[in-house]
Amino acid sequence: MNDIRIEGEFIRLDALLKFASLVSSGGEAKIRIAQGEVSVNGEPCTMRGKKCRNGDEITLDGVTVRVLCS
């Protein structure tokens, strides 16, 4: 698992996928989220605007990242 440090109290799911280099573009993030390929804390998530907060774990293609807020 990789830790992703962010400024502020949350980051949107689509932005997190790009920031963590799990997808190559915002368009890819939108599609992958809409198709239910992304899990947040072990549950499939289809909301690209989902606010990911400190401690949340996001998984795509078997890679998990954890959000850490500064």
MOVENRA-V55963 format. One record per residue. PSI is psi in whole degrees, -180 to 180 (* if undefined). Layout:
psi
PSI
PSI
This chain:
psi
137
141
135
115
131
159
143
-176
-13
167
141
148
-46
-39
-37
-42
-40
-46
-37
2
33
-20
162
-15
165
-35
-42
-40
-47
-46
-48
-38
-47
-32
0
23
-11
136
140
118
40
-2
135
141
128
14
107
-21
7
131
116
127
175
126
-13
143
126
132
135
129
39
1
128
136
149
134
129
121
140
*
